[in-house]
Amino acid sequence: MATERRYPVGIQTFSEIIREGYLYVDKTDLVWKLAHYSKFIFMSRPRRFGKSLLTSTLDSYFKGDRELFEGLKIMSLEKEWTQYPVLHLDLSVAKGKSSPQELQRSLILILKRMDCYEEAPNEVTPGEKLDGLIRRLYKKTGRQVAVIIDEYDAPLLDVLHSQETLDAMRKVMQEFYVPLKANEAYLKFCFITGITKFSQLSIFSTINNLLNVSLDETFATICGFTEKELCTTLWPDIERLAAALKMTPEQMHDKLKLQYDGYHFAAGAPEVYNPFSLLNCFVRRKVSNYWFASGTPTFLIKQMQHFHTDITSLDSLDVPESAFDQPTENMKDALPLLYQSGYLTIKDYDPDTEAYELSIPNQEVRVGYIYGLLPTYTGLNSGDVQIGFAAKFWKALKQNDIGLAMEHMQSYLAGIPYVEGFKQKLAEATTKEGFYEYTFYLIFSMLNVYVRTQVKVAGGRTDMVIFMPDTIYVMELKVGDSARQALDQINARGYAKPYLSDGRRVVKVGVRFDTDKHTVSEWETEEA
């Protein structure tokens, strides 16, 4: 049996993790490469993905804390261990400020909390105080300064929907970053990280040589756990979890992969697991949706509504890099924010067309995403849907009774128009057909791992594919047209063909939805 280990859940300080004997997956070879890659570096990664631990590791490295790195990969790379003065700024404490004046005060407070801070009467603005700090540190130590900025975009995320406020806050941030270019001669290294990507023109207006490595394959696995790391460093933890949940280690691995793996941060790069969720899973001995414990971020929901995002298209998108790797303030849709926030990830890349396939990363993201969007888009309570319909539908399918499952669907959908929130959303919808289309999508996506929606095949996209232990259901939903027409479309476009070699029974299901009665009016089934 694997021995008990301490997991650094909620601990983002490298020195504490090492000194207190917490589990650490060695990324120090990549940290060393990053530190020597360029002087000015920018990297974006989703929330709770290890950015703060990365900045803390860089902090310890530039301070020359050699003893913390004993036994780690960096020891074969670093020979000098020069001690540099470090300014490590966490801008998350400036989150939620509603005016430029509040933001300025917050930035000044962050600087005043630095051990090396000295009051200077002629330094008034945040930028002036940062400039003074850099120059004094260089003068006192005779060495260049490493500047590490975590959560650089935190002060701006909550005001993305308000252009006037965003512009004003952005000017404060511009002034704050001016010294980073002006004091280039005094800087050894500058690393800036956050969730989103603001353009150099709007935020880092004077740092014209800031290198964005967010999509660089070299650093694609610097945050998150790789499959190799899971099967080596973390395998004892999988064995321990498997024993607790009465599964084999191999079964446990497959379940974790489905739940937490699937992120790609560069074309052709290895997949990585969400580190926050995986560590929480090891601690609590339960496979759950930890990434969404605090809910879907408000700023994301607001932007999706602002851009009238077609949520049914997000299971698979073929787009050029410019569609998702672009500055946040230049967005013409919510796609860049969905990618940068981790709700979509790279799944494939075609070098001939230079097109990326983006998709929802894994089961955890899908569940949290749906739970966050269902009330916003339909006015329905996620918990009520789960208990009132999804569980009954799923139970009927487990019994191989598609007729009973459709009766549960018919009964549930007939009742929901009388829910006040649903009626309001329906009234606000551009078309009834469009509204019911994404209502179906969200409700059925709650079955997550067992259901795939908008599945691409050679002949187009089928609405839904449900995977059961013995049967695969290929379902087409029609608003207005007959169930027979839906079934004919499945046959004509070959929606069921990809599953015929699976070994399980394949059942095609055509469904008609009646917008006047607000429910399923008929369905037809046919075995493939």
C-alpha positions in Angstrom: 0.0 0.0 0.0 1.3 3.4 -0.9 2.4 5.6 2.1 0.4 8.7 3.0 1.6 11.9 1.4 0.9 15.5 2.2 -0.8 17.4 -0.7 -0.3 21.1 -1.1 -4.0 22.0 -1.6 -4.4 25.8 -1.2 -0.6 26.2 -0.8 1.1 28.1 -3.6 4.4 29.0 -2.0 7.3 26.9 -3.4 9.4 27.3 -0.3 6.6 26.1 2.0 5.9 23.0 -0.2 9.5 22.0 -0.1 10.3 22.7 3.5 7.1 21.2 4.9 7.5 18.0 2.8 4.4 18.4 0.6 4.1 16.6 -2.7 5.9 18.4 -5.5 5.9 17.4 -9.1 9.3 18.5 -10.4 8.9 21.3 -13.1 12.2 23.0 -12.3 13.9 22.1 -15.5 11.1 24.1 -17.3 11.4 26.9 -14.7 15.1 27.2 -15.5 14.4 27.3 -19.3 11.8 29.9 -18.8 14.2 32.0 -16.7 16.7 31.9 -19.5 14.4 32.2 -22.4 13.9 35.9 -22.6 14.1 39.0 -20.4 10.4 40.0 -20.7 7.9 37.0 -20.8 4.2 36.8 -20.7 2.1 33.6 -20.1 -1.6 33.1 -19.7 -3.1 30.0 -18.1 -6.6 29.3 -16.7 -7.4 30.0 -13.0 -6.3 27.4 -10.4 -3.8 25.9 -12.8 -0.5 26.5 -10.9 0.4 30.0 -12.1 1.0 31.2 -8.5 3.2 28.3 -7.7 5.2 28.9 -10.9 5.8 32.6 -9.9 6.8 31.5 -6.4 9.3 29.0 -7.8 10.8 31.7 -10.0 10.9 33.9 -6.9 13.0 31.3 -5.0 15.2 30.7 -8.0 16.2 34.3 -8.5 16.7 34.8 -4.8 19.3 32.0 -5.1 17.6 29.7 -2.5 19.7 26.8 -3.7 18.9 24.5 -0.7 15.2 24.5 -1.8 16.1 22.9 -5.1 18.3 20.0 -3.8 17.4 16.8 -5.6 15.4 18.5 -8.3 16.0 18.7 -12.1 17.3 22.2 -12.0 20.4 21.2 -10.1 22.0 19.8 -13.3 21.3 23.0 -15.1 22.1 25.9 -12.7 25.7 26.3 -11.5 26.0 29.8 -10.2 22.9 30.4 -8.0 23.4 34.2 -8.0 21.2 36.1 -5.6 19.1 38.8 -7.2 16.7 41.2 -5.6 13.1 40.2 -6.4 9.9 42.1 -6.7 7.1 39.5 -6.6 3.7 41.2 -6.9 0.4 39.5 -6.6 -2.3 41.7 -8.1 -5.2 39.5 -7.1 -5.6 41.7 -4.0 -6.5 44.6 -6.4 -9.5 42.5 -7.8 -13.0 44.0 -7.5 -12.0 47.7 -7.5 -14.7 49.8 -9.1 -12.9 53.0 -9.9 -9.4 54.1 -11.1 -8.8 55.9 -7.7 -9.5 52.6 -5.8 -7.2 50.7 -8.1 -4.4 53.2 -7.7 -4.7 53.0 -3.9 -4.7 49.2 -4.1 -1.5 49.1 -6.2 0.3 51.5 -3.9 -0.7 49.4 -0.9 0.7 46.3 -2.7 4.1 48.1 -3.1 4.1 49.4 0.4 3.8 45.8 1.7 7.1 44.9 0.1 9.9 44.4 2.6 12.2 46.7 0.5 9.7 49.6 0.3 10.8 53.0 1.3 8.6 56.1 1.3 9.7 58.8 -1.1 7.7 62.1 -1.1 8.3 62.7 -4.8 6.8 59.3 -5.8 3.0 59.6 -5.9 1.5 57.3 -8.5 1.8 53.5 -8.5 4.2 53.7 -11.5 6.4 56.2 -9.8 6.6 54.1 -6.7 7.5 51.0 -8.7 10.1 52.9 -10.6 11.7 54.1 -7.3 11.7 50.5 -5.9 13.5 49.1 -8.9 16.1 51.8 -8.9 16.8 51.7 -5.2 17.1 47.9 -5.2 19.6 48.0 -8.0 21.6 50.7 -6.3 21.7 49.0 -2.9 22.6 45.5 -4.2 24.5 46.3 -7.4 22.5 43.6 -9.1 19.6 43.6 -11.6 16.1 43.1 -10.3 13.7 40.3 -11.1 10.1 41.4 -11.4 7.5 38.7 -11.2 3.8 39.7 -11.5 1.0 37.2 -10.8 -2.7 37.8 -11.7 -1.8 40.9 -13.6 -5.3 41.0 -15.1 -7.3 40.6 -11.9 -8.1 44.3 -11.6 -9.6 44.3 -15.0 -11.7 41.1 -15.3 -14.7 42.3 -13.5 -15.1 45.4 -15.7 -14.7 43.8 -19.1 -18.3 44.4 -19.9 -18.1 48.2 -19.1 -16.0 49.9 -21.8 -15.8 53.2 -20.1 -14.7 51.8 -16.7 -12.3 49.4 -18.5 -10.6 52.2 -20.4 -10.1 54.2 -17.2 -8.7 51.2 -15.2 -6.5 50.3 -18.1 -4.8 53.7 -18.0 -3.9 53.1 -14.4 -2.4 49.8 -15.3 -0.5 51.4 -18.2 1.1 53.9 -15.9 2.0 51.2 -13.4 3.9 49.2 -16.1 5.9 52.1 -17.6 8.9 51.5 -15.3 9.4 48.0 -16.6 10.5 49.3 -19.9 12.1 52.5 -18.7 14.3 50.5 -16.3 15.3 47.7 -18.7 19.0 48.1 -17.8 18.2 47.5 -14.1 16.1 44.3 -14.7 17.4 40.8 -14.9 14.1 39.2 -15.7 10.4 40.2 -15.9 7.6 37.6 -15.9 3.9 38.5 -16.1 1.1 36.0 -15.9 -2.7 35.9 -15.6 -5.8 34.4 -17.2 -6.4 36.6 -20.1 -4.4 38.4 -22.8 -4.5 42.1 -23.0 -2.6 43.7 -25.9 0.8 45.3 -25.5 -0.8 48.5 -27.0 -3.4 48.8 -24.3 -1.7 47.6 -21.1 2.1 47.1 -21.7 2.3 50.1 -24.0 6.0 50.6 -23.3 7.1 47.0 -23.2 7.3 46.4 -26.9 9.5 43.3 -26.5 7.3 41.3 -24.2 7.4 37.7 -25.4 4.1 35.8 -25.2 4.8 32.1 -24.6 1.2 31.1 -23.9 1.1 28.9 -27.0 4.8 27.9 -27.0 5.2 24.1 -27.0 8.4 24.4 -24.9 6.4 25.5 -21.9 3.1 23.7 -22.7 3.4 21.4 -19.6 4.9 23.9 -17.1 1.5 24.2 -15.4 -0.6 21.0 -14.9 0.4 17.3 -14.7 1.3 15.3 -17.7 0.3 11.7 -18.3 3.9 10.6 -17.7 3.9 12.4 -14.4 0.7 10.8 -13.4 2.0 7.3 -14.2 5.3 7.9 -12.4 5.4 10.5 -9.6 1.7 10.3 -8.9 1.1 6.6 -9.4 1.3 5.8 -5.6 -1.5 8.4 -5.1 -3.6 6.7 -7.7 -3.1 3.4 -6.0 -4.1 4.8 -2.7 -7.2 6.5 -4.2 -8.1 3.3 -6.0 -7.9 1.3 -2.8 -10.2 3.8 -1.0 -12.8 3.7 -3.8 -12.5 -0.1 -4.3 -11.2 0.1 -7.9 -8.1 -1.1 -9.6 -5.3 1.5 -10.2 -6.0 1.2 -14.0 -9.7 1.8 -13.6 -8.9 4.8 -11.3 -6.5 6.2 -13.8 -9.1 6.0 -16.6 -11.6 7.8 -14.4 -9.2 10.5 -13.5 -8.2 11.0 -17.1 -11.8 11.4 -18.2 -12.5 13.8 -15.3 -9.4 16.1 -15.2 -7.2 15.5 -18.3 -7.6 17.0 -21.8 -5.9 20.4 -21.7 -3.5 21.3 -24.5 -1.6 24.6 -24.4 0.1 24.2 -27.8 -0.4 22.4 -31.0 1.1 18.9 -30.7 1.9 19.3 -27.0 1.1 16.6 -24.4 -2.2 16.7 -22.6 -2.2 18.0 -19.0 -4.4 17.4 -16.0 -5.9 20.1 -13.9 -3.5 20.2 -10.9 -5.9 21.8 -8.5 -8.7 19.3 -9.1 -6.4 16.3 -9.1 -4.8 17.2 -5.8 -8.2 17.9 -4.2 -9.3 14.5 -5.4 -6.3 12.8 -3.7 -7.0 14.6 -0.5 -10.7 14.1 -0.3 -10.7 10.6 -1.9 -13.6 11.6 -4.1 -13.8 12.2 -7.8 -15.7 15.5 -8.0 -15.8 18.9 -9.7 -13.4 20.9 -7.6 -12.5 23.5 -10.3 -16.1 24.8 -10.1 -16.4 24.9 -6.3 -16.7 28.6 -6.5 -18.9 28.7 -9.6 -18.4 29.8 -13.1 -16.8 33.3 -13.2 -19.2 36.1 -13.5 -17.0 37.9 -16.0 -17.2 34.9 -18.4 -21.0 34.6 -18.2 -21.4 38.3 -18.8 -19.2 38.2 -21.9 -21.0 35.1 -23.3 -24.3 36.9 -22.9 -22.9 40.1 -24.4 -21.7 38.4 -27.5 -24.8 36.1 -27.8 -22.6 33.1 -27.8 -23.9 30.0 -29.5 -23.3 27.5 -26.7 -24.3 24.5 -28.8 -21.2 25.0 -31.0 -18.6 24.8 -28.3 -18.2 21.0 -28.3 -16.1 21.3 -31.5 -14.8 24.4 -33.2 -12.4 24.7 -36.2 -10.8 28.1 -36.0 -7.5 29.8 -36.9 -5.1 30.8 -34.1 -6.1 34.4 -34.4 -9.7 33.5 -33.4 -8.7 32.6 -29.8 -5.2 33.9 -29.2 -6.1 37.5 -29.4 -6.2 40.5 -26.9 -9.2 40.4 -24.6 -10.2 44.0 -25.4 -10.3 43.3 -29.2 -12.7 40.4 -28.9 -15.5 40.2 -31.4 -17.0 37.1 -29.6 -16.4 35.2 -26.3 -14.1 32.6 -27.9 -10.7 34.1 -26.7 -12.0 34.4 -23.2 -13.4 30.8 -23.2 -10.1 29.5 -24.3 -7.9 31.6 -22.0 -10.2 30.8 -19.1 -9.9 27.0 -19.7 -13.4 26.3 -20.8 -12.2 25.4 -24.2 -8.8 23.9 -25.1 -6.8 22.8 -28.2 -7.8 19.3 -29.2 -6.1 19.1 -32.7 -4.2 21.1 -35.2 -4.1 20.8 -39.0 -0.8 22.2 -40.3 -2.1 22.3 -43.9 -4.9 24.7 -43.1 -3.3 26.1 -39.9 -6.7 25.5 -38.2 -7.1 24.4 -34.6 -9.9 22.3 -33.2 -11.1 23.6 -29.9 -13.4 21.7 -27.5 -14.4 21.4 -23.9 -11.4 19.8 -22.1 -13.0 17.1 -19.9 -15.9 16.0 -17.8 -15.3 18.3 -14.9 -15.3 21.4 -17.1 -18.5 20.2 -18.9 -20.4 19.7 -15.7 -19.4 23.0 -14.1 -19.9 24.9 -17.4 -23.4 23.5 -17.8 -24.3 24.1 -14.1 -23.2 27.7 -14.5 -25.0 28.3 -17.8 -28.3 26.5 -17.3 -29.8 29.1 -14.9 -28.5 32.0 -17.0 -29.7 30.7 -20.4 -32.9 28.9 -19.4 -34.0 30.2 -16.0 -33.9 26.6 -14.8 -32.4 25.4 -11.5 -29.5 23.0 -12.2 -30.3 20.8 -9.2 -34.0 20.5 -10.1 -33.0 19.4 -13.6 -30.6 16.9 -12.2 -33.2 15.3 -9.9 -36.3 16.1 -11.9 -35.3 14.7 -15.2 -31.6 13.8 -15.8 -31.5 11.1 -13.1 -34.8 9.5 -14.2 -33.8 9.6 -17.9 -30.5 8.0 -17.1 -32.0 5.3 -15.0 -34.4 4.3 -17.8 -31.6 4.1 -20.2 -29.7 1.8 -17.8 -32.7 -0.5 -18.0 -32.4 -0.4 -21.9 -35.9 1.2 -21.9 -35.7 4.1 -24.4 -39.5 4.4 -24.4 -39.6 5.1 -20.7 -36.7 7.5 -21.0 -38.6 9.5 -23.7 -41.7 9.5 -21.5 -39.6 11.0 -18.7 -38.4 13.6 -21.2 -41.9 14.4 -22.4 -43.3 14.7 -18.9 -40.5 17.0 -17.7 -40.4 19.3 -20.7 -44.2 19.7 -20.5 -43.9 21.1 -17.0 -41.0 23.5 -17.3 -42.7 26.3 -19.3 -44.6 27.1 -16.1 -41.4 27.8 -14.2 -41.3 31.6 -14.0 -37.6 31.9 -14.9 -38.0 29.6 -17.9 -41.0 31.6 -19.2 -39.1 34.8 -19.0 -36.1 33.4 -20.9 -38.4 31.9 -23.5 -40.1 35.3 -24.0 -36.6 37.0 -24.4 -35.4 34.4 -26.9 -35.0 35.4 -30.6 -36.7 32.3 -31.8 -38.5 29.4 -30.0 -36.5 27.0 -32.0 -33.2 28.4 -31.0 -34.2 28.6 -27.4 -35.3 25.0 -27.2 -32.2 23.9 -29.1 -29.8 25.2 -26.4 -32.2 24.1 -23.7 -31.9 20.6 -25.0 -28.1 21.0 -25.2 -27.7 22.1 -21.7 -30.1 19.6 -20.1 -28.6 16.6 -21.8 -25.1 17.8 -21.3 -25.7 17.4 -17.6 -25.3 13.6 -18.3 -21.7 14.7 -19.2 -19.5 11.6 -19.6 -22.3 9.5 -21.0 -23.6 12.0 -23.5 -21.9 13.9 -26.4 -23.7 16.7 -28.1 -23.2 18.2 -31.6 -21.0 15.2 -32.6 -19.1 15.7 -35.8 -19.3 12.9 -38.4 -18.6 12.9 -42.2 -22.2 13.8 -43.0 -22.5 16.7 -40.5 -23.3 16.9 -36.8 -25.7 14.7 -34.9 -27.5 16.3 -32.0 -26.7 13.8 -29.3 -24.9 10.4 -28.8 -25.6 8.6 -25.5 -23.1 5.9 -24.5 -24.5 3.1 -22.3 -22.6 -0.1 -21.2 -24.6 -2.2 -23.8 -26.1 0.3 -26.2 -25.2 3.5 -28.0 -28.1 5.8 -28.8 -27.8 8.2 -31.7 -30.4 10.9 -31.3 -31.6 13.7 -33.6 -34.0 16.3 -32.2 -36.4 18.2 -34.5 -38.4 21.3 -33.7 -41.5 21.2 -35.9 -40.5 18.4 -38.3 -41.6 14.8 -37.7 -39.8 12.2 -35.7 -39.6 10.2 -39.0 -37.8 13.1 -40.7 -35.3 13.2 -37.8 -34.7 9.4 -38.2 -34.4 9.8 -42.0 -31.7 12.5 -41.4 -29.7 10.1 -39.2 -29.8 7.5 -41.9 -29.2 9.9 -44.8 -26.1 11.5 -43.2 -24.7 8.3 -41.7 -24.7 9.6 -38.1 -24.7 6.1 -36.7 -21.9 4.6 -38.9 -19.0 5.6 -36.7 -20.4 3.3 -33.9 -21.3 0.2 -35.8 -17.9 -1.4 -35.1 -18.0 -0.6 -31.4 -19.5 -3.9 -30.4 -22.5 -2.4 -28.6 -26.0 -2.3 -29.9 -26.7 0.9 -31.8 -30.2 2.5 -31.7 -31.2 5.5 -33.7 -33.8 7.8 -32.1 -35.7 10.5 -34.0 -37.5 13.0 -31.8 -40.0 15.7 -32.6 -40.5 18.7 -30.3 -43.7 20.7 -30.4 -43.2 24.4 -29.6 -46.9 25.0 -29.0 -47.1 22.2 -26.4 -43.5 22.9 -25.1 -42.6 19.2 -25.1 -41.7 16.1 -27.0 -44.7 15.1 -29.1 -43.4 11.9 -30.8 -40.3 9.7 -31.2 -39.3 6.8 -33.4 -36.5 4.3 -32.8 -34.7 2.0 -35.2 -31.8 -0.4 -34.6 -28.7 0.1 -36.8 
